[in-house]
Amino acid sequence: MDIDYRLAFDMAPVGLVLSRNRTIMDCNQHVCDMFGTTREQLVGQSFQVLYPSADEFERTGARIAPILNRNGTYSDDRIMKRVDGRHQGEPFWCHVTGRALNQNAPHEAGIWSFEDLSERRPVKAELTAREREVAAHLMQGLTSKQIGKTLAISHRTVEIYRARLMRKYKSSTTVDLVHKLMAGQV
């Protein structure tokens, strides 16, 4: 039996995107549904349209390039935003996994999967871009020093952001904060 790879791509149970130099070259219907838009509106666009801010788009690209270069793959949970429709601009947690097709030029071409985590982890507190980055790394179990190294900031700066998150989420400990972040509380 021949497999129709285009149909498999289109019908995949996760969002899939083919990219070239951080531009969306193709995507499946699941991505369109997740981001509230159409394939025609996404193809040819920079991934920046899916990020809450241009700054987050740039920082994420800079952060993941060395990891893609070293491992060929990358994954994390991050805040993305709906593109269009009745939820336009709405932030939501998304699990993103990618593979560089050329490890030596990680952004040259790749395939990315997107999983909407909003039902399990709604975004309830208003967070800055950096707070979202620190929160994502806290949920991965990283220490302040590890987060600081990953984000190229001091561990003391990470501790300041963690303290802000603890205030916003009314948490008395980091464990409580991570639990609330994972549960989408507040």
Buried (B, 14 or more C-beta within 10 A) or exposed (E): EEEEEEEEBBEBEBBBBBBEEBBBBBBBBBBBEBBBBBBEBBBEBBBBBBBBBEEBBEBBBEBBBEBBBEEBBBBBBBBBBBBBEEBEEBBBBBBBBBBBBEBEEBBBBBBBBBBBBBEEBBBEBEBBBBBBBBBBBBBBEBEBEBBBBBBEBEEEBBBBBBEBBBEBBEBEEBEBBBBBBBEBBE
